[in-house]
Amino acid sequence: APVMALASLAAFFLGAGGAGFPTLWGIWMLALSGVLGLGLGDLFLYRSLFRVGPERSSLLMTLSPAAAAATAWWFLRETLTPTQLGGMVLILGGVLAAVWKPGTPAAAGRGFWYGASAGMAAAGLQAVSSVMVRQAFLAQPDLSPLYATTVRITAAALMLLLYARFRRDLPALLAGIRVPRVLPRLLAGTFSGPILGMTCYIAAMKFQPAGVVVTITFMTPLLVMPLGAWWYGTRIGPRTVLGAALAVLGIVLLGLDPG
């Protein structure tokens, strides 16, 4: 998906003109952010999902907003108001209430700890990556989110291509894209996620603290669940509804005190 997103964004990149083009320092910062967050971060996340499952991975990834807020406070001197902190807690609590399944049997052994470590690494890498994007915007206020997204995805796509080449997985990946039912869905997912979604995420970093933006993006599971109920007939229980209500209340608090 990052490679296909790169091809699409390149067309916008060439036609957008020179306004808001990142400086050389900004290119390095955004490129490193893409490698850490979209490249290494996603690789660690997928390994965590495979080893410990989606529930525990979701719990581990909730460390990311707190890590992003702490990193932004340490390096950028960004502080959050009590209202913002309360909104972040409500959003994360709502997401956990919706996705966590009580009574999940405990896991142990080397595989579990490997998956848990991978999940924590993914959360940390996403936090550091988001702060680097925020720093690029603070250093260059007129930086275009479209340019920033393109640079970030370019670096991530190159890193993942090199990784697939090293693992000798590239022929299998290319063969999978040729499957008739896969390509249309991949194109649709690429346009909605790495292009539109990532551009909106980067644009939010231009105006809001990193910890707040990362927290809001954790509402994704709550938005996916209604779509799953519509397309696949999955049931939405009272706990999911309660989690969604808490998250919406958190968003309201963030809106009342945007910082």
Number of C-alpha atoms within 10 A of each C-alpha: 17 22 18 17 23 24 15 15 21 16 10 13 18 10 8 14 9 11 10 16 19 22 13 9 12 21 18 16 21 30 24 20 27 30 23 26 25 24 25 19 23 20 17 22 25 17 19 29 18 14 21 21 15 16 15 19 25 21 17 22 21 20 20 25 27 22 21 28 27 20 21 23 17 11 11 17 11 14 16 17 12 10 17 23 19 16 27 27 18 23 28 23 17 26 26 23 19 23 19 17 11 8 6 9 6 7 11 9 7 10 14 17 15 14 24 24 17 25 32 22 23 28 28 24 24 28 29 22 26 31 26 28 26 25 21 24 23 15 12 17 12 13 20 20 23 22 25 27 27 26 26 30 30 22 24 25 22 17 18 19 16 13 15 15 12 10 9 11 12 16 10 10 11 10 9 13 13 10 10 9 10 11 13 12 11 14 14 11 15 20 18 13 16 23 23 15 14 20 19 15 19 22 21 17 25 22 15 14 23 31 28 24 22 26 24 20 13 22 20 10 16 20 11 11 17 16 12 13 12 11 9 9 10 12 12 13 9 10 16 22 15 15 23 23 17 22 28 18 18 26 22 14 19 21 13 12 14 15 14
